[in-house]
Amino acid sequence: MTAVRLTRYHQLAEELAESIRAGTLRAGDRLPSVRDLRRQRGVSPSTIFQAYAQLESEGLVEARLRSGYFVRARRSLSGQPPAAA
């Protein structure tokens, strides 16, 4: 059985998704800017945009015009807001 090799943007998206799932990045947190990630990771802006687009399609992040990308609030499975305690 051969191992599946992920593209760079898949790797980046998976790392960020894991940070969101683990609670390291929480709802409302701003993700690093494309420029900052480009410098930190040494990848092209296209790679970062693809990773962010993947996370956006999975409902994990949202783009805000002229502000960047932010972690979305988790929605309940039933589509209803959580009940007050």
Buried (B, 14 or more C-beta within 10 A) or exposed (E): EEEEEEEBBBBBBBEBBEBBEEEEBEEEEEBBEBEEBBEEBEBEEEBBBBBBBBBBEEEBBBBEEEEBBBBBEEEEEEEEEEEEE
